[in-house]
């Protein structure tokens, strides 16, 4: 499926979502938001897809909300509430429901809601030419797309408050030091490195990958006892899968396993 404001493709076991408004620094549009969610839903349903990569077209990952719309007062009061809850927040919640790993390939500026969209992905690989900022405060608003939720979980409350209250721009190296991104790579190697990691994960047993992702997030809001009960159930179920038996046999036979996702 290819549409105007979003490009979507599947190659092997990897889906690629590309934000495609380079002339607007990949700022949100209603069409982009609708298609973004649609692509995530399609990736969730498609048994071929094991990993999703998200990036931006041009020199920007995502600049978030369209400042021109804000300056013209197009979204105010309940219109803004509806736009967020019925639009942008649907992407956040769809990502939460997606057990398949999602990698953000941050090819350029990720500002405001654009950074939030990267933070809600599972893994972030950053170009050495990128810049990142929670810039909401500079426009007199609060982080509306999950920044106040995701950022403290990655860098701690105190540092998150500093970044949210100043709107300071982070270099890729600073973002790496803070644990905001997993890797910083040369700009011309960004997609290659992101795809290589996606394919490496896609080469692992798919059900175990999905259950591991869910277990990590479940553990963030669980007691130790409840988590151990949950994980013992998941492990028990996985021992019944063909992929588990194939992995064990391949290990003993010193060969590469072939996983079917069942």
C-alpha positions as CSV (number, residue, x, y, z in Angstrom):
1,X,0.0,0.0,0.0
2,X,1.4,3.4,-1.0
3,X,-0.4,6.6,-0.1
4,X,0.5,10.3,-0.3
5,X,1.5,11.2,3.3
6,X,2.7,7.7,4.3
7,X,4.7,5.1,2.3
8,X,4.2,1.5,3.4
9,X,6.0,-1.6,2.1
10,X,6.8,-5.1,3.2
11,X,10.0,-6.9,2.3
12,X,10.5,-10.4,3.7
13,X,9.5,-10.2,7.3
14,X,10.0,-6.5,7.7
15,X,7.5,-3.7,7.2
16,X,8.7,-0.1,6.5
17,X,6.6,2.9,7.3
18,X,7.9,6.2,5.9
19,X,6.4,9.6,6.9
20,X,6.1,11.3,3.5
21,X,5.6,15.1,3.9
22,X,9.2,16.2,3.4
23,X,8.2,19.7,2.2
24,X,6.5,20.2,5.6
25,X,9.3,18.5,7.6
26,X,7.0,15.5,8.0
27,X,4.6,17.5,10.2
28,X,1.3,15.8,11.0
29,X,-1.7,16.0,8.7
30,X,-5.0,14.3,9.2
31,X,-4.3,12.0,6.3
32,X,-0.9,11.1,7.7
33,X,-2.4,10.2,11.1
34,X,-5.1,8.1,9.5
35,X,-2.7,6.2,7.3
36,X,-0.1,5.8,10.0
37,X,-2.6,4.0,12.2
38,X,-3.8,2.0,9.2
39,X,-0.3,0.8,8.4
40,X,0.3,-0.3,12.0
41,X,-2.9,-2.2,12.0
42,X,-2.0,-3.9,8.7
43,X,1.4,-4.8,10.1
44,X,-0.2,-6.3,13.1
45,X,-2.6,-8.5,11.0
46,X,0.0,-9.5,8.5
47,X,1.6,-12.8,9.5
48,X,4.6,-12.1,7.2
49,X,5.6,-9.1,9.3
50,X,7.8,-9.7,12.3
51,X,9.4,-6.3,12.8
52,X,8.4,-2.7,11.8
53,X,10.8,0.1,10.9
54,X,9.6,3.8,11.0
55,X,11.5,6.6,9.4
56,X,10.9,10.0,7.7
57,X,11.3,11.1,4.1
58,X,13.9,13.8,3.4
59,X,16.0,15.5,6.1
60,X,13.5,15.3,9.0
61,X,12.1,12.4,11.0
62,X,9.0,14.2,12.2
63,X,8.4,17.8,13.3
64,X,5.2,16.9,15.1
65,X,2.1,19.1,14.9
66,X,1.9,21.6,12.0
67,X,2.8,25.0,13.5
68,X,1.1,26.9,10.7
69,X,-2.2,25.3,11.9
70,X,-1.5,26.3,15.4
71,X,-0.7,29.9,14.5
72,X,-3.9,30.2,12.6
73,X,-5.9,28.8,15.5
74,X,-7.3,25.9,13.5
75,X,-7.2,23.5,16.5
76,X,-8.5,24.9,19.8
77,X,-10.3,23.7,22.8
78,X,-12.5,20.6,22.0
79,X,-11.3,20.5,18.5
80,X,-7.8,19.9,19.8
81,X,-9.0,17.3,22.3
82,X,-10.8,15.4,19.6
83,X,-7.9,15.7,17.2
84,X,-5.6,14.1,19.8
85,X,-7.9,11.5,21.2
86,X,-9.5,10.4,17.9
87,X,-6.3,10.8,15.8
88,X,-2.8,11.0,17.2
89,X,-3.5,9.1,20.4
90,X,-4.9,6.2,18.3
91,X,-1.3,5.7,17.0
92,X,0.0,5.6,20.5
93,X,-2.5,3.0,21.6
94,X,-2.1,1.0,18.5
95,X,1.6,0.8,19.1
96,X,0.9,-0.3,22.7
97,X,-1.2,-3.2,21.3
98,X,1.4,-4.2,18.7
99,X,3.5,-7.1,20.0
100,X,5.8,-7.0,17.0
101,X,9.0,-4.9,17.7
102,X,9.1,-1.4,16.2
103,X,12.3,0.4,15.4
104,X,12.5,4.2,14.9
105,X,15.2,5.1,12.3
106,X,15.6,8.8,13.3
107,X,17.0,10.3,10.1
108,X,16.8,14.0,11.1
109,X,15.0,16.4,13.5
110,X,12.5,14.8,15.9
111,X,10.8,17.7,17.6
112,X,7.9,17.8,20.0
113,X,5.3,15.2,19.0
114,X,7.9,13.9,16.5
115,X,10.2,13.0,19.3
116,X,7.2,11.5,21.2
117,X,6.5,9.2,18.3
118,X,10.1,8.0,18.4
119,X,10.0,7.5,22.1
120,X,6.9,5.2,21.9
121,X,8.8,2.9,19.5
122,X,10.7,0.0,21.1
123,X,14.2,0.7,19.8
124,X,15.7,4.0,18.4
125,X,18.6,4.2,16.0
126,X,19.7,7.8,15.4
127,X,21.5,9.5,12.5
128,X,24.6,11.5,13.6
129,X,22.9,14.5,11.8
130,X,19.7,14.3,13.8
131,X,18.5,16.6,16.6
132,X,15.9,15.9,19.3
133,X,13.8,18.1,21.5
134,X,10.6,18.1,23.6
135,X,9.8,21.5,22.2
136,X,6.2,21.9,23.3
137,X,7.0,24.4,26.0
138,X,8.3,26.8,23.4
139,X,4.8,27.0,21.9
140,X,3.1,27.4,25.3
141,X,1.6,23.9,25.5
142,X,2.2,20.6,27.3
143,X,3.6,17.4,25.8
144,X,0.4,16.2,24.2
145,X,1.4,12.9,22.7
146,X,2.9,10.9,25.5
147,X,6.2,12.7,26.1
148,X,5.5,13.2,29.8
149,X,4.8,9.5,30.0
150,X,7.6,8.0,28.0
151,X,10.5,10.4,28.6
152,X,10.7,9.9,32.5
153,X,10.8,6.2,32.0
154,X,13.8,6.5,29.7
155,X,15.9,9.3,31.4
156,X,14.4,9.7,34.9
157,X,12.0,12.2,36.3
158,X,14.5,15.0,37.0
159,X,16.2,15.0,33.6
160,X,12.8,14.6,31.8
161,X,11.6,17.7,33.6
162,X,14.6,19.6,32.5
163,X,14.1,18.7,28.9
164,X,10.4,19.3,29.0
165,X,10.6,22.6,30.8
166,X,13.4,24.1,28.7
167,X,12.8,22.6,25.2
168,X,16.5,22.3,24.9
169,X,17.7,20.5,21.7
170,X,19.8,17.3,22.2
171,X,22.6,16.2,19.9
172,X,22.6,12.5,18.9
173,X,25.6,12.0,21.3
174,X,23.7,13.6,24.2
175,X,20.7,11.5,23.4
176,X,22.8,8.3,23.4
177,X,24.4,9.2,26.7
178,X,21.0,9.7,28.3
179,X,19.7,6.4,27.0
180,X,17.2,8.2,24.8
181,X,18.5,6.3,21.7
182,X,20.1,2.9,21.4
183,X,22.6,3.8,18.8
184,X,24.1,6.7,16.8
185,X,25.3,5.8,13.3
186,X,26.6,7.7,10.3
187,X,23.7,9.4,8.5
188,X,24.3,7.5,5.2
189,X,24.3,4.2,7.2
190,X,21.1,4.8,9.1
191,X,18.6,2.7,7.0
192,X,21.2,0.0,6.4
193,X,21.9,-0.3,10.2
194,X,18.1,-0.2,11.1
195,X,17.2,-2.8,8.5
196,X,20.1,-5.0,9.6
197,X,18.8,-4.9,13.2
198,X,15.2,-5.5,12.1
199,X,16.3,-8.5,10.0
200,X,18.3,-9.9,12.9
201,X,15.3,-9.7,15.2
202,X,13.0,-11.1,12.5
203,X,15.4,-14.1,12.3
204,X,14.6,-15.0,15.9
205,X,11.5,-17.2,16.8
206,X,8.6,-14.8,16.1
207,X,6.3,-15.9,19.0
208,X,9.1,-15.7,21.5
209,X,10.0,-12.2,20.2
210,X,6.5,-11.0,20.6
211,X,6.0,-12.6,24.1
212,X,9.4,-11.1,25.2
213,X,8.3,-7.6,24.1
214,X,5.0,-8.0,26.0
215,X,6.7,-9.4,29.1
216,X,9.1,-6.4,29.3
217,X,6.2,-3.9,29.1
218,X,4.0,-5.9,31.4
219,X,6.8,-5.9,34.0
220,X,6.9,-2.1,34.1
221,X,3.5,-2.0,35.9
222,X,3.6,-5.3,37.7
223,X,4.8,-6.7,41.0
224,X,7.6,-9.3,40.9
225,X,5.2,-12.1,42.0
226,X,2.7,-11.2,39.3
227,X,5.3,-10.9,36.7
228,X,6.9,-14.3,37.5
229,X,3.4,-15.9,37.3
230,X,2.8,-14.2,34.0
231,X,6.2,-15.2,32.5
232,X,6.0,-18.8,33.7
233,X,2.7,-19.1,31.7
234,X,4.3,-17.6,28.6
235,X,7.3,-19.9,28.9
236,X,5.1,-22.9,29.3
237,X,3.1,-22.0,26.2
238,X,6.3,-21.5,24.1
239,X,7.6,-25.0,25.0
240,X,4.6,-26.3,23.0
241,X,5.5,-24.5,19.8
242,X,7.2,-25.9,16.7
243,X,9.7,-23.1,16.8
244,X,11.0,-24.1,20.2
245,X,11.5,-27.7,19.1
246,X,13.2,-26.5,15.9
247,X,15.5,-24.2,17.9
248,X,16.5,-27.0,20.2
249,X,17.1,-29.4,17.4
250,X,19.1,-26.9,15.3
251,X,21.3,-26.1,18.3
252,X,22.2,-29.8,18.8
253,X,22.7,-30.3,15.0
254,X,24.8,-27.2,14.8
255,X,22.7,-25.6,12.0
256,X,20.7,-22.5,11.5
257,X,17.1,-22.9,12.6
258,X,14.1,-22.1,10.3
259,X,11.2,-20.6,12.2
260,X,7.6,-20.7,11.0
261,X,6.0,-18.6,13.7
262,X,4.0,-21.3,15.3
